[in-house]
Amino acid sequence: MSDVASCPVHQINPMAPENLIQPWVMNKRLRDEAPVFLDPTSGIYFISRYEDVVAMASDAKTFSSVMPGGNTRGVNSDDPEITAIMDQGYPNVPTMLTQDPPLQRRYRKFVDGAFSPRNLKKLEPYIEQVSNDLIDQFADAGHCEFLEAFGIPLPLTVIGSQIGTPMEDLPHLRRWTEAFIGNLSQQLDREGLKEAARGMVEFQHYFVKRMNERRDNPTDDILSMVVNAKLDDEKPLDDAECLSMLSQIMVAGNETTAASLTEGIWLLIENPDQYELVRNDPSPERISALVEEILRYSSPSSNMFRRTTRDVTLHGVTIPENSICFARFASANQDERQFEDAQRFDITRGNLREHVAFGKGIHHCLGAALARREMNGAFSVIFKRLENFRLADDAHPPQFSPNALLHGLTGLNVAFDVIR
């Protein structure tokens, strides 16, 4: 295995698990030496600099979100046994994240209202209540595994309530989220892909039943919005279209926020000077700055696929038409050309909101405002109730999971003091 810090740049393998787990040295080398990098193994072009990633994300005509090949199963395998499992479900249909205008805008407008400032403002007391309820469950112990105790259940509970999922079914929602994430990771073996396929099909059948209920008896939730929407005011969405939209909302609505909340605690432990800034001034403005720097630094949606619709020349490299590219948001967010001393966690930096943790352009994350509300509300409660976060006794430094698109900790065992 080559040392990514010293090997010739053309020998770097961006999809190697060790580089997905710890991408920072690799990202810097690619930004400096190969801002357009063709991975000979995968055939993917990696675009790493901030300016290029923003331009790429802002040009949907040149960099399409619709992938070639027309995989209607939505599973990353041609294995007959795996595709047979997926054939028991519904076809994969490009909708919001995986579609281009004008259809992308049509799909997205159906759920825009659920994430309006007015609706999100009404959610604030609920986010605070859920945050307090979760802390109540582990505060007296003085320690917890933060990802499982708080990071995952807070956004999962909130998005579950918005979709219209009964609270007793939230564990299923998380399991299905993990199935979709595993399928996207590019890291599963055959047995892992089979398990992911079963989970995705189970998700589909569960929600088709709930969709039929909402068609007969609409309620005030996202599920009802989606199933009762009509394309061009005349054609209702079919089951496959609804399932595509719901799966994207479900995954984006809990996985990335869980990752950022958890890594945020780790960043405060690792940067006590920044922790003190917030502890001494836990004002909404200061907590908002903390949230933005966590988002920039953690970049849970680290990469996103795009397909070129024409030949594109960038930094002297010609990317042929129909090539697959990776817009490397995590690399862009640590580009020294855009963020001074970019690899330092600094909640006082002046251009905090220039990060691209939520993407850019027409595919700017639909749930960005919800994620910000959840993180601001959660950290406000945390700073009122808990302090002196540190690794729990005998805990090892946390590790990141290998995933081609998402980046997050596998867990975080912490100890803390309760504010009396």
Buried (B, 14 or more C-beta within 10 A) or exposed (E): EEEBEEEEEEEBBBBBBEBBBBBEBBBBBBBBEBBBBBBEEBEBBBBBBBEBBBBBBBBBEBBBBBEEEEBBBBBBBEBEEBBEBBBEBBBBBBBBBBBBEEBBEBBBEBBEEBBEEEBBEEBBEBBBEBBEEBBEEBBEEEBBBBBBBBBBBBBBBBBBBBBBBEEEEBEBBBEBBBBBBBBBBBBBEEEBBBBBBBBBBBBBEBBBEBBEBBEEEEEEBBBBBBBBBEBEEEEEBEBBBBBBBBBBBBBBBBBBBBBBBBBBBBBBBEBEEBBEBBBEEBEEEBBBBBBBBBBBBBBBBBBBBBBBBEEBEBEEBEBEEEBBBBBBBBBBBBBBEBBEEBEEBBBEBEEBEBBBBBBBBBBEBBBBBBBBBBBBBBBBBBBBBBEBBEBBEEBEEBEBBBBBBBBBBEBBBBBBEEEE
